[in-house]
Amino acid sequence: MIPKIVYKYRDWKTDLHKRLLLNNEIYFSSPKDFNDPFDCRITENYNLFTPEEEEKYINELLVSGFPKTEAQGLDFREVVKRVEGLLKDKEKLQETIEFERSYYQDHCYAIFSCSKLWNNILMWYHYSNQHTGFCVGFYKDKLLNSGLFGKVGDVVYRTDYPEIKPRVAKKDEQMMINSFLETHSKAKNWKYEKEVRFMANHFPKELSQADRTLTIPDHYFAEVILGINISKEDRNEIIEICTVKGLKVFQAIKVKFKFKINRIPLN
């Protein structure tokens, strides 16, 4: 379940992060920039086919592609041979599919990752410059209703690697399930992030840096929390910006005699 407010940990010393509050800019990442090499790299496994399933897949693929084959004046028998030949060397086919899939994911996927938590000690360390940065809360419903995203959901943390059988593309429930497995599955090691992923697929358009940067209204912001180790200068600068925007600001503090973070209001 996604909470009413979702959070983005940022570093005030990084210009791109700073623009979130200064210019209301949110940045949609590419999978190639992720710190997890498995993230969005889960593809169909052609080795999962039984002989019967492989034959069915070939037949469905040929039927779906027949109009194109006919329009191009190709010999259908040669097309059949080529498809069957590809599936004989599954290792090579798998490498080719994974390479092509990774390319279009890197260039066409736009992902905005948030967390359900504002008080995660590791997240503050990893994504907010060792607790010296800030954390922005967004109203979940306003992001959902913005029209910016095509697919939104919790990341599922797993001990097992998802098994996805190849299938001819169909806009049905199974396609949606497979799509979520590919883009919203991560290893259990990352469970502490409690990630909520907002995503758009712009295929076949390849996105530029400018395409990945969008401006949102002030009312999308819910609150801002300042890191435990933030400098006085950065704290005053952020408070001034948030006051103009009418945003609540909190200071993160250590809970005495516990490995926990609390917060106190600053305005």
Helices and strands as residue ranges (DSSP letters): E 5-10, H 15-22, E 25-27, G 31-33, G 46-48, H 51-71, H 76-88, H 90-108, E 109-115, H 121-127, E 134-139, H 140-144, E 151-154, E 156-158, H 173-183, E 185-187, G 188-193, E 195-201, E 213-215, G 218-220, E 221-226, H 232-245, E 248-254, E 261-265
